[in-house]
């Protein structure tokens, strides 16, 4: 019996296509418990944590049940708010994606801001249990109150400068991404918004000031930020540089330079550099920081990294992220390129870090008071 070539080739092709799926199915599942906080969900597309959802499903976190598995705002439901529990006893990973919130048509806050009670709950969990805490912009900027913002920043060993910014491919007034609040704040300084072309917009609400660096004015060479990884960042992620980043970010100053895993870099002309220096804005500033606290690892992503318009529906496929990273050009698809080339390897590195051993609560000898004996436990440096 004569066997045609196609009947030899076809099984080989099927095997090549199915092998990554079989490898994924046979890979080890992750049992860690995940808690996501996202208060910026004005529509039901869940874009503020959509990138995270794909990563968790791809890495087989089996306790995670999809993009609706989070605390925050649910615009499509009758009961729109799902409050963070008073205790997070089972949480191994906490990801605060965004607390900027939801606003009505008059730009009044409907729901949002990180509350002190929520922050105390998160902070307590990192003390009580080996936890990976990841917070990203905007989780402690406006509308979060100053006392909460200051406590979060102190805990993460960083200091906000008050400046936030974003790259825009089009600075024209009719760009819907340029909010009325930005335009009004700029024009309150006596200048009319008449920009065209690409550029950066930087906002400082405390100073009530808006700065624009534009290609039109010869202040920028490229409207996209890039990240370079430190030696520790390279070890964690395997990356030296990021794909260009084009969304919102904040400018912070770390307490310790050793905490920096990646730095942002502008591509500005001398004129643009002078404009930043006049406002005290650094030419390089942290994109990712890491600080160890007790038995936990604390990360701050100074950007809207988990925010993406769309992700692939395919996640049960080994090597899929690496393949997409190779075939997604940053020049044509900057948002998707950042996701595949930078965010996915960053999260894989963070979530693969070895957990520290949980501290045992030591029993303190009983102390007598008013004729009664009290036995306390010493957990870390706290009495219970």
N, C-alpha and C positions, 0 to 999 in steps of 0.2 A: 504494500500500500504506500502510495506516494504522499508525503506530508508537504504541503505548501509552506512557503516561508512565513506567510502571515500567521499561521497557527503556531509557529515557533515564537514569533515576535510578540504576538498579542498577550500571552501569559506573562512575558517579561515586562511589558509595559504596565499591565495591571499590578504586578508585584511591586514595581517601582512606585506606582501611585498609591498603593495601599499600605506599603511598608511604614511610612511616617505615621499613618493613623494607627496601625497595630502597635508601633513603638509607644505612641502616646497612651493607648489603652492599657499597655502593660507597665507603664511608668508608675512610680509610687504616688499615691494620693497624699495630700497635705491635710492634717487634722486640726491645724490651728484655727482658733476662733477669730473672726474679723468683725470689727465695729467701724462703720463708716458714718461720718457726720457731714451732711450736705444741706445747707439751708438755701442755696441759690438754685432753685428749681422752678423757674417761672412757667415752664412748659413741661409736657410729659416726656421730652426726649432724654432727660437725665444727662445732658452733655457734660455737666461739671464733674461727674465721676465716671463717665463712660469708658475712658481709657483704662482706669483702674479695674473696672468690671471685666474687661477683656483679659487683662493680665491675670487676675485671680482665677478666672475660668480656665485659661490656658495652662496655668501652673497647678491645676487640679486641687484648689482649696475646696474640699467637699462640704464644709460647713457653710459656705457661701452659696446663696440660692438665687443669684441674679441681680440685675440692676435696681430692682425694687427693695433689695435687702440693705436698707440704710435708715438712719434717723435724720429727720429734717422735714422738708416740705413736700407735700404730694398734691399738686394742683388738680389732678384728675379725680381725686377722691372726695367723698363728702366730709370726712374728717381729715383735714388737710395737714395737720401737724402730728408728727410722731416724735415724742420727746425722748431725749437721752435718758436711760434709766439712772436711778440714784446711785447705783453701784454697777461696775463692769467686771464682776468677779471672774468671768470666763474669758475675757478678752486677751488674746495674745498679740494682736495687731490692731492698732487704732489709727485710722486715717481721717484726719479732718480736712476735707476737700475744699470747702468754701462756706463761709458764713456771712457773705455780703448781703444775702437775703433777697427777698421778693418785694417789688415796689408796684404801686398802682399807677394809673395813667397820669396822675398829678405829681409823680415821683415821690410820693410819701411811702415810708416804710410800712409794709404789711407784716413782714416776718423776717427776722434776721438778727445778726450780731451774736457773737459768742457771749453767753451769760456766765457770770462768776460761778454760779452753782454747777454749770456744765463743766467749766474748766477745772474746778476743784475735784469733780468726779474723775475726770481724765487724769489729772495729776496724781490723785490718790492711787489709781490703778498702777501707774508706773512705779510707785513706791512699794506697793503690796505684792506685785507679781512681775516677773521678767516680761517686759512689754516692748514691742517695737512701735513707737509713736512717730507718725509722719504727719506733719502739718505743712500746708502750702498756702500761698497767697490765693485768696484773701481770707485768712482765718482770724487775724487779730488787728486788721486795719478797720477803717470806717465800715459799718456803724458800731463796731464793738467799743464799749466804754473804755476810757483811758486807764482806769484801775485794772481792768482785765488785760488790756493790751500790754501794759507795763509788766504785769506779773508773768504773762506768757513769754514775753521777750526775755525777761530775766531768767526764766526757767530754761529757755532754749539757748541761753548764753549769747544773745544777740541784741543789738540796739537799732530800732527803726530810725531812719533819718526823716521820715515823713514824706519822702518822695516815692511816688508810684509812676509807672509809665507804660507805654505800649508803642509798638511799631505799627504804622499805618501805610499801606501801599498807596492810599489816596487821602490827602488831607482836605479835599474839597468840602465845603460847608454842607453839601447835601449827602455826604456819606452818613448813612444811618448809624454806623458804629461810633460816630462822634456825638456824644450825648449833649443835650441842651445845657446840662450842668457844666460841662467842660467849656463850651462856647461862651456861656454867660460869665463864668469865672475869668476867662481870658479877657473878654471885652469890658469887664468891670475895671480893668487896669487902664482903660482909655484907648485901647487899640482895637481895630476892627479885624475880625478873622477873614483873611483873604488869601489863604494858602492854597496851593495846588501841588499835585505830585506827592511823592513819598516823603516820609519823615517820622520823627519820634514826637510824641506828646508826653510831657512830664507834668504831673499834678502834685501840688503840696497843699492839702486842705487846711493844715494848721496855719500856713503862711498865706493862704488864699491866693495862690499863685499858680499860673500855668506857663510852661516854657515849651516852645516848639523849635525843634531842629529839623530843617527841611533840606531836601535835595535842591529845591528851587533857589534857596539862599546860599548854596554851596557849603553847607555845614556838615553834610554826611556823604560818605562814599557808598554805604549800603544801609538800608533801613532795618536790617535784621541783626539781632544780637547773636553772638556765638558763645559757647561755653568751652573752657579748657579745663581739663581735670588735673588735680594735683596728683602726686605719687600715690597717696592713699586712695584717691578717687579712681585712679587707673586700676589699682589692685582690686577694688570692689566691683567695678563695672567692666573692665577690659577696654575702656574708651580713653582716647586722648583728647578728642574734640567732639563737640556735639553737632548735630544738624542745626541750621539756623533756627532761632526761636523768635516768633513774631507776635506773641500775645502779651497779656498784662504781666507785670513784674513789680517788685518793690526793691528799694535800695536800702540795705541794712549794713551795719558794721559789726562783725563778730567780736566777742570778748577775747577769743584766742584764734590766731591765724591757723593753728594746727587743726582746728575744727573744720576748716574749709575742705570740701571734696571737689568743688568745681567753682570757677569764677566766670562771670559774664565779662565780655569785652565788646566795646563799641567799635564801629569802623567809621571814624569821623575825620573830617578835615581839621586843620589847625584852627580854623574859625569855630568849628563846632566844639573842639576841646576847650577853647577859651570860654565859650558860653557856659559850659558845664562847670569849669573851675571857678567862674565868677559866682556861681550859686553854691559852691562847696560840694558838688556832686562828683564822686570819684569816677575816674576813667575805667576802673575795674572794681567789681564788687561781687560778693558771694552769690552764687546761684543755688548751691547745695551745701548745707552744713550738717555735721554730725557731732553729737555730744553724748557721752555716756553718763548716766545718772543711776546711782545705786546699782540695780541689776537690769536696768533698761537702757535701750538705745533710742535717742531722740534725734529726729531729722527735721530740718526745715528746708522746703523747696520754695525758693523766692520767685515763684511764677505759677501760672495756672496750668500746671503740667498735666493734670488729669482731665482737663477740659478739651474735648475734641468733638467735632461735628459728627463724624462717622467712624466706625471701626468695622473690621471684617466680621462676618457671621461665622467664619471658620476659626475655631480655636482648638479643636481636637486633632491637632496635626503637629507632630514633632518637627522642629526646624522651620515652621511656617514663618515665625517672626524674622528669622535670619534671612529667609528668602525674600520677604517683603522689604526688608531693609536694603537689600542689594538692588532691587528693581524699582524702588520708589525715588525718583529724582527730586531733590530739594528745590530745584529751580521751578519745577512745575507744580509740585504738591508740597509746599513747605510745612503745613500742619501735619499731614500724614507722615512726612519724612521725619519730623521731630519725634512723633510717636514711635515709629518703627526703629529708627536709628539711635534714639537717645532714651526716651522714657522707658521702653520695654527693658533694655539692658540695665538701666539704673534700678528699676524695681526688682528685676531678677537678682541683682547684687544685694540690695537691701533685704529682700525676703529670704535670701540664702544665708544670711549671717547666723552664726551659731549662737543659740540662746545661752545667756548666762544662767548659772545654777540659781535656783530660787533659794533665798535666804530663809533659814529656819527661824521661827520665832522662839527666842530664848525665854525660858521661864525665870522670872525674878523672884527671889525668896519672899515669902509672905511677910507682910508688914501689918502690925497690929495698930488699930485706931479705934478709940472708944470701946475697947474690949472685944472688937471684931477683927478677924484676920482677912486680909485682902491679898490675893495672888495676882500679880500682873505679868504681862508678857512684854518682852522687848523685841519689837520688830524693826530691825535696822536701828535707827536712832530715836524711835518713837515708843512711848509706853501705850499699852492698850489695856 
